[in-house]
């Protein structure tokens, strides 16, 4: 009996010894200064293909870790710490329950050597300031040799139609300013279609009072929407410009130039160009003045040249003068033809027509501004202007109807011709004097003198003839000449 008990005790001791657990410990330190790493993560993983997690712990305030109850086997010890490279150790734990001490385990700081650091700021595309909406031009990407109009077409809330008319938030833009100074007065197309986009820093859409209201301080209810273009630094002093040109198939060509000189708040701009690609870089002031035929199709050849200036003393601003003079010419040629076949149950008819029209115009416009402030209480502004327009528009039409198959019988024929010559000019000026009472702040006296004289002369002729070949109706012929003379004084 005693021998059986001793045998069972030996077997139990053997089994217990084979399942004895071991303890793993060590110390994690910074490799550079040997300081202990507190709260570093220590994991014990199975040394197999999928690195099965066994157990883990964190280091104490002295950088020590202790993993107890580890059974026999092959493992990988993985140490991790924020900002440091991971460290791994392979270890084999025997069945004798003897612990493993890794000693000091140094960990290297994780770092990337940067050659340079570049801090980039992103401009805000749109900034709203009370009655002004400001757009950063650089945030709207355009192609090389783009003009201001190309930026305007990309700006939210701004529309540019096929004729170059600019609308901002539903209001038509009547003026474009450069650094707060008028540029070709009331023709915004001179700026939008000629000024290079790469010289613009910001575009400001401004709702403001009229020139007269801002000068006199009396609101006349004539608000206006303008666009102010601010020039990039480095381009607001000195000479700079732009020259573009191109030639293509069917003898199509286009060329433009802009030459600027900005210095001490003074501006001088000479621009011009020509093309036969249906692009008008100006407003044709005679388009609504004279009778014209044809439509906007066909080929339009145009040329223009203009000069704009604004000078004064930027320190006192007591005297400032500015203005512009520009000439433009356009030649529009339109040719159309039509052919139709009408099939009826008992007959067939053919209709054909042809039309040709040509409109030529010449325009000269000038606007000047003189502002004089002799002292803080008195202001005198004078704005003279002059324009001259010449237009010739001619058109010829012909049409005929034939019957039969093939078309052998002439049924009717119509021919017509129209011609119109027009000349007109406008001359005017506005003189405004404002006095502010020094003894009564807020009170002022204003006097305004305005004069406008306009005259238009038109001479034209109309000829129409209709012939009927299968009917007894007589032929119709209309041959007229007319004169139209208009004048207006305000």
C-alpha positions in Angstrom: 0.0 0.0 0.0 2.8 2.5 0.9 4.6 1.7 -2.3 1.4 2.6 -4.4 1.1 6.0 -2.6 4.7 6.9 -3.3 4.3 6.0 -7.0 1.2 8.2 -7.4 3.0 11.1 -5.7 5.9 10.8 -8.1 3.6 10.8 -11.1 1.8 13.9 -9.8 5.0 15.8 -9.2 6.1 14.9 -12.7 2.9 16.2 -14.3 3.0 19.4 -12.2 6.6 20.0 -13.2 5.8 19.6 -16.9 3.1 22.3 -16.6 5.1 24.8 -14.6 4.6 28.5 -15.7 7.4 31.0 -16.3 7.8 34.7 -15.8 9.3 37.1 -18.4 10.6 40.5 -17.4 12.8 43.4 -18.6 13.5 47.1 -18.7 12.6 49.5 -21.6 14.8 52.6 -22.0 15.4 55.4 -24.5 18.4 54.4 -26.5 19.7 58.0 -26.6 19.7 58.9 -22.9 18.8 55.5 -21.2 15.8 57.1 -19.5 13.0 54.6 -18.7 10.0 54.5 -21.0 6.8 54.7 -18.9 3.5 53.0 -20.0 5.1 51.3 -23.0 3.2 48.4 -24.5 4.6 44.9 -24.2 2.9 42.0 -26.1 3.7 38.3 -26.1 2.9 36.6 -29.4 3.0 33.0 -30.6 5.9 32.4 -32.9 3.6 31.0 -35.6 2.5 32.3 -39.0 -0.4 34.5 -37.7 1.4 35.7 -34.6 -1.4 34.8 -32.2 -1.7 37.1 -29.2 -1.0 35.4 -25.8 -0.9 38.2 -23.3 0.4 41.8 -22.7 1.2 44.5 -20.2 2.6 48.0 -19.9 5.8 49.2 -18.2 5.6 50.8 -14.8 7.0 54.2 -13.7 10.5 52.7 -13.7 10.2 51.2 -17.2 9.9 47.6 -16.0 7.5 45.0 -17.3 6.6 41.6 -16.0 4.7 38.8 -17.8 3.8 35.9 -15.5 2.1 32.6 -16.1 3.8 31.9 -19.5 3.7 28.2 -20.4 6.4 26.4 -22.4 6.7 27.3 -26.0 8.3 29.5 -28.7 7.3 33.2 -28.6 8.0 36.7 -29.9 8.1 39.7 -27.5 7.0 42.9 -29.1 7.6 46.3 -27.5 5.9 49.5 -28.7 5.9 53.1 -27.6 4.5 56.2 -29.3 7.2 58.0 -31.3 9.6 55.1 -31.2 10.4 52.2 -33.5 9.0 48.8 -32.4 11.4 46.3 -30.9 11.0 42.5 -31.1 12.8 39.6 -29.2 12.5 35.9 -29.9 12.3 33.7 -26.8 11.8 30.0 -26.0 10.3 29.1 -22.6 11.2 25.7 -21.3 9.1 23.3 -19.3 11.2 23.7 -16.2 9.4 26.9 -15.2 12.6 28.9 -15.2 11.9 32.6 -15.9 13.5 34.8 -18.6 15.0 38.2 -18.0 15.6 40.3 -21.1 17.6 42.8 -19.2 17.7 46.4 -20.7 15.9 46.8 -24.0 16.8 50.1 -25.7 14.3 51.7 -28.1 15.2 54.1 -30.9 13.1 57.3 -31.5 11.1 57.2 -34.8 11.9 60.2 -37.0 12.1 61.3 -40.6 14.7 63.8 -41.7 13.0 66.6 -43.6 15.1 68.5 -46.2 12.7 71.5 -46.1 9.3 72.4 -44.7 7.0 74.5 -46.9 3.9 76.1 -45.4 1.3 76.9 -48.0 -1.8 79.0 -47.4 -5.0 78.7 -49.5 -6.7 81.9 -50.5 -10.4 82.2 -49.8 -12.2 82.4 -53.1 -14.9 84.8 -52.0 -15.1 87.4 -49.2 -18.3 89.4 -48.5 -17.8 92.9 -47.1 -21.0 94.8 -46.6 -21.8 96.1 -50.1 -18.8 94.5 -51.7 -18.2 90.9 -52.9 -14.4 90.2 -53.3 -13.1 87.4 -55.5 -9.5 86.3 -55.5 -8.4 86.0 -59.1 -5.8 83.3 -58.5 -8.4 80.8 -57.3 -10.0 80.7 -60.7 -7.8 78.9 -63.1 -7.6 80.1 -66.7 -5.6 79.3 -69.8 -2.5 81.1 -70.9 -3.2 84.6 -72.4 -6.6 84.7 -70.8 -8.3 88.1 -70.3 -10.5 89.4 -67.5 -13.7 88.1 -69.2 -12.4 84.5 -68.8 -12.2 85.0 -65.0 -15.7 86.6 -64.9 -17.3 83.6 -66.6 -16.0 81.4 -63.8 -17.1 83.6 -60.9 -20.3 82.5 -59.1 -23.0 85.1 -59.4 -21.5 86.7 -62.5 -22.7 86.1 -66.0 -21.3 87.2 -69.4 -23.5 86.8 -72.4 -22.5 86.2 -76.0 -22.3 90.0 -76.7 -20.0 90.6 -73.7 -22.7 92.1 -71.4 -21.7 91.5 -67.8 -24.3 90.9 -65.1 -23.4 90.5 -61.4 -26.1 89.2 -59.0 -28.8 90.1 -61.5 -27.5 93.7 -62.0 -25.8 94.9 -65.2 -22.3 96.2 -64.7 -21.9 99.6 -66.4 -18.3 100.3 -65.4 -15.0 98.6 -64.7 -12.4 100.3 -62.5 -8.7 99.6 -62.1 -7.5 100.3 -58.6 -10.5 102.4 -58.0 -10.1 104.6 -61.1 -12.4 104.6 -64.1 -11.2 102.6 -67.2 -12.8 103.6 -70.5 -15.8 105.1 -68.6 -19.1 103.4 -69.6 -17.6 100.6 -71.8 -16.8 97.7 -69.5 -15.9 95.5 -72.6 -12.7 97.5 -73.1 -11.4 96.1 -69.8 -13.0 92.7 -69.8 -11.9 91.7 -73.3 -8.5 93.4 -73.3 -6.9 93.4 -69.8 -4.8 90.3 -69.2 -6.0 88.1 -66.4 -2.5 87.5 -65.0 -2.2 91.1 -63.9 -5.3 91.0 -61.7 -5.1 90.2 -58.0 -8.7 90.7 -56.9 -12.1 91.4 -58.5 -14.5 93.4 -56.4 -18.2 93.6 -57.3 -19.4 96.8 -55.6 -22.9 98.3 -55.2 -22.6 102.0 -54.8 -24.3 105.3 -55.3 -24.1 107.2 -58.5 -21.2 109.6 -59.3 -23.4 112.6 -58.6 -24.7 111.2 -55.3 -21.2 110.4 -54.1 -20.0 113.9 -55.1 -22.9 115.9 -53.6 -23.8 113.6 -50.7 -27.5 113.6 -51.8 -28.9 110.2 -52.7 -30.6 110.5 -56.2 -31.7 106.8 -56.2 -29.5 106.0 -59.1 -27.4 103.2 -57.7 -24.9 101.3 -59.9 -23.0 98.1 -59.9 -19.3 98.3 -60.8 -16.4 95.9 -60.8 -13.0 97.1 -59.4 -9.9 95.3 -60.5 -6.9 95.5 -58.2 -3.5 95.1 -59.8 -0.9 92.6 -58.4 2.0 94.1 -56.5 4.9 94.6 -58.9 2.5 95.5 -61.7 1.2 98.8 -60.3 4.5 100.6 -60.9 6.4 100.7 -64.2 5.8 99.4 -67.7 4.1 96.2 -68.5 1.9 94.8 -71.3 0.7 91.9 -73.3 0.8 91.0 -77.0 -1.1 88.1 -78.6 -1.7 87.0 -82.2 -2.8 84.1 -84.2 -3.5 82.9 -87.8 -5.6 79.9 -88.9 -7.4 78.3 -91.7 -9.8 80.2 -94.1 -7.6 83.3 -93.5 -8.8 83.7 -90.0 -6.7 86.0 -87.8 -6.7 87.6 -84.4 -4.4 89.9 -82.6 -4.4 92.2 -79.5 -2.0 94.3 -77.5 -2.1 96.1 -74.2 0.6 98.5 -73.0 0.4 100.0 -69.5 2.4 102.5 -67.5 1.5 102.8 -63.8 3.4 105.0 -61.4 2.6 107.0 -58.2 -1.1 106.5 -58.6 -1.1 107.6 -62.3 -2.3 105.3 -65.0 -1.7 105.2 -68.8 -3.0 102.5 -71.0 -2.8 102.0 -74.8 -4.7 99.0 -76.2 -5.9 97.8 -79.6 -6.5 94.8 -81.8 -8.1 93.3 -84.8 -9.7 90.1 -85.9 -12.2 88.4 -88.3 -13.4 85.8 -85.8 -16.6 87.5 -84.7 -15.1 89.0 -81.6 -15.7 92.6 -80.8 -13.6 94.0 -78.0 -15.7 97.1 -77.7 -19.3 98.3 -77.6 -20.6 99.5 -81.0 -22.4 102.7 -80.0 -24.2 102.9 -83.3 -25.8 99.5 -83.2 -29.0 100.9 -81.7 -28.8 104.3 -83.4 -29.2 103.4 -87.0 -31.4 101.1 -89.1 -29.5 98.0 -90.0 -30.3 94.8 -91.8 -29.0 91.3 -91.4 -28.4 89.4 -88.2 -25.6 88.5 -85.9 -24.5 85.5 -88.1 -21.8 85.6 -90.8 -18.3 86.9 -90.4 -17.5 90.1 -88.5 -14.2 91.8 -89.0 -13.3 94.4 -86.4 -10.4 96.7 -85.4 -10.1 99.0 -82.4 -7.6 101.2 -80.7 -7.9 103.2 -77.5 -6.1 105.3 -74.9 -7.0 105.7 -71.3 -5.3 107.9 -68.6 -5.7 109.0 -65.0 -3.3 111.5 -63.5 -3.1 113.5 -60.3 -1.3 114.2 -57.1 -1.6 111.0 -55.0 -0.5 112.8 -51.8 -3.1 115.6 -51.7 -5.5 114.5 -54.5 -6.5 118.1 -54.9 -6.5 117.8 -58.7 -7.1 114.7 -60.8 -7.8 114.4 -64.5 -8.6 111.4 -66.5 -10.3 110.2 -69.6 -10.2 108.0 -72.7 -10.4 108.2 -76.5 -11.1 105.2 -78.6 -11.8 104.3 -82.2 -13.4 101.1 -83.5 -14.5 99.7 -86.8 -16.6 96.7 -87.6 -17.6 95.0 -90.9 -20.2 92.3 -90.8 -20.8 90.1 -93.9 -23.7 87.7 -93.9 -24.7 85.3 -96.8 -27.5 82.8 -96.6 -29.3 80.5 -99.0 -32.3 78.2 -98.7 -33.7 75.4 -100.9 -37.0 73.6 -100.2 -39.0 70.9 -102.0 -42.8 70.6 -101.5 -44.4 67.4 -102.5 -48.2 67.3 -102.9 -50.5 64.4 -104.0 -50.8 65.9 -107.5 -47.8 68.2 -107.9 -44.3 69.1 -106.8 -42.9 72.6 -106.3 -39.5 74.0 -105.5 -38.6 77.1 -103.5 -35.1 78.7 -103.4 -33.9 82.0 -101.9 -30.6 83.8 -101.3 -29.7 86.8 -99.1 -26.6 88.9 -98.7 -26.1 91.7 -96.2 -23.2 93.8 -95.2 -22.9 96.4 -92.4 -20.0 98.7 -91.8 -19.6 101.0 -88.9 -17.0 103.5 -87.6 -17.2 104.9 -84.0 -15.1 107.5 -82.2 -15.8 108.1 -78.5 -14.2 110.3 -75.9 -14.9 110.9 -72.2 -12.9 113.1 -69.9 -13.0 113.8 -66.1 -11.5 116.7 -64.2 -11.8 116.9 -60.4 -10.5 119.9 -58.5 -10.6 120.3 -54.7 -9.1 123.7 -53.8 -9.8 123.1 -50.1 -11.6 120.7 -47.8 -14.9 122.5 -48.3 -15.2 123.0 -52.1 -15.2 120.5 -54.9 -15.6 121.1 -58.6 -16.0 118.3 -61.2 -16.3 118.6 -65.0 -17.1 115.7 -67.3 -17.1 116.5 -71.0 -17.8 113.8 -73.7 -18.0 113.5 -77.4 -18.9 110.7 -79.8 -19.3 110.3 -83.6 -20.7 107.3 -85.4 -21.0 106.3 -89.1 -22.9 103.3 -90.4 -23.7 101.8 -93.8 -26.0 98.8 -94.0 -27.0 97.1 -97.3 -29.0 94.0 -98.1 -30.2 92.2 -101.2 -32.7 89.3 -101.3 -34.0 87.1 -104.1 -36.4 84.2 -104.1 -38.3 82.1 -106.7 -40.8 79.2 -106.9 -40.8 76.6 -109.7 -43.3 73.8 -110.4 -43.1 70.4 -112.1 -40.7 67.5 -111.7 -38.1 68.3 -112.8 -38.6 72.0 -112.0 -39.2 73.6 -115.4 -42.0 76.1 -114.9 -41.3 79.4 -113.2 -44.2 80.4 -110.9 -43.0 83.6 -109.3 -39.9 85.6 -108.5 -39.1 88.3 -106.0 -36.0 90.6 -105.7 -35.4 93.3 -103.1 -32.6 95.7 -102.1 -32.2 97.9 -99.1 -29.6 100.5 -98.3 -29.1 102.9 -95.4 -26.4 105.4 -94.6 -26.3 107.0 -91.1 -24.2 109.6 -89.4 -24.6 110.8 -85.8 -22.8 112.6 -83.0 -23.3 113.4 -79.4 -21.7 116.2 -77.4 -22.3 116.9 -73.8 -20.9 117.7 -70.4 -21.7 117.9 -66.8 -20.4 120.5 -64.3 -21.0 119.9 -60.5 -20.0 122.3 -57.8 -20.3 121.2 -54.1 -19.7 123.3 -51.0 -19.6 121.9 -47.5 -20.4 124.4 -44.6 -17.6 124.2 -42.1 -19.7 125.9 -39.5 -22.6 123.4 -40.0 -21.1 119.9 -40.3 -23.3 117.6 -42.4 -24.7 120.5 -44.5 -23.7 121.2 -48.0 -24.8 123.1 -51.1 -24.6 121.7 -54.6 -25.1 123.1 -58.1 -25.2 121.1 -61.3 -25.1 122.1 -64.9 -25.7 119.5 -67.6 -25.8 119.8 -71.4 -26.4 117.2 -74.1 -26.8 117.6 -77.8 -27.5 114.7 -80.1 -28.1 114.5 -83.8 -28.7 111.6 -86.2 -29.1 111.8 -90.0 -30.1 108.8 -92.1 -30.6 108.4 -95.8 -31.8 105.2 -97.4 -33.5 103.5 -100.3 -35.8 100.4 -100.6 -36.6 98.5 -103.8 -38.8 95.5 -104.1 -40.2 93.7 -107.2 -42.5 90.7 -107.4 -43.3 88.9 -110.7 -46.1 86.4 -111.2 -45.8 84.1 -114.3 -48.9 81.9 -114.0 -51.5 84.3 -112.7 -53.2 87.4 -114.1 -52.2 89.5 -111.1 -50.0 92.4 -112.2 -46.4 92.7 -111.1 -45.6 94.6 -108.0 -42.8 97.1 -107.7 -41.9 99.4 -104.8 -39.1 101.9 -105.1 -38.6 104.3 -102.2 -36.1 106.7 -100.8 -36.3 108.2 -97.4 -34.6 110.6 -95.1 -34.6 110.6 -91.3 -33.2 113.5 -89.3 -33.4 113.6 -85.5 -31.9 115.9 -82.9 -32.2 116.2 -79.2 -31.2 118.8 -76.7 -31.2 118.4 -72.9 
